[in-house]
């Protein structure tokens, strides 16, 4: 069976630009992490029902792969898709840590959508897959498009490729399960200070390398301070020169070339 890679990402910067109902609008630079990925494949089933073989702490119903299946079925009502999932399980070799700000769940969901699209010859475009993926999570669209680097805005649904060389990262993830919802709530209540239009334009056009050299951890990611506010133990893990991905708990920096 073919193995599909679901890559991690880091947020080079993540700035809040406003609110849309209960959501926060953002501008962020996502960059794919080539050295860190989950591996997904179709595998023989071991039990009835939708089956995911892998190391997950959540229930099937909470798993982003299952949510992607439900979103795809609702979008295309495909008998061949139902038959596929009656015949095969999804096997996941999990390497991207959960609750880490590295997009593992979103990447798995996007990869599952692309697998089904390829195997069943559904003929869905990346735009169509991204729209379906948006029902699963805000970051799914980025992984559907498969860009090396992109400016992501709105609530995550606007993905614009940013042409630049991909960077190599050193990443470490403390064993702290961070709730993205909790961090955003703390930002809204304690740190709310949205970015203005000129600063957005400036950030969108700077290379990732420049941003990381120019901005410190708190300047680059609006969610770092609320994350520290809610999870005090994060402070013990911060090292000088590192940046913070998503709502955490991962820290990263560019690998120095030997």
FENGIDA-V850677 format. One line per field, one symbol per residue. psi: psi as a letter, one per 40 degrees, with the letter a starting at -180 (. if undefined). burial: 1 if it has 16 or more other C-alpha atoms within 10 Angstrom, else 0. A space follows every 50 residues. Layout:
psi->???
burial->???
//
This chain:
psi->hihhhhiiiihdihhheaihbeihiihihhhihdehiihiihiiieiiih hhhigieiiddehddddddddddddefhddddddeddiihhhhhdhiife eefddddddddddddddddefdfhidddddddddedideddddddfidii hhabfeehhhhhhihiihihhihighhhhdddddddddddehgiiidddd ddddeiidddddddiaddddheedddddddgdedddehiheiihhbeiei iiihhhh.
burial->00011111111111111100000111111111110111111110100001 11100000000011111111110000000010001011111101011111 11111111111111111000000001001111110111111111111111 11111111111100001110101100011100111111000101000001 00110011001100001011111111111110010001000111111111 11110000
//
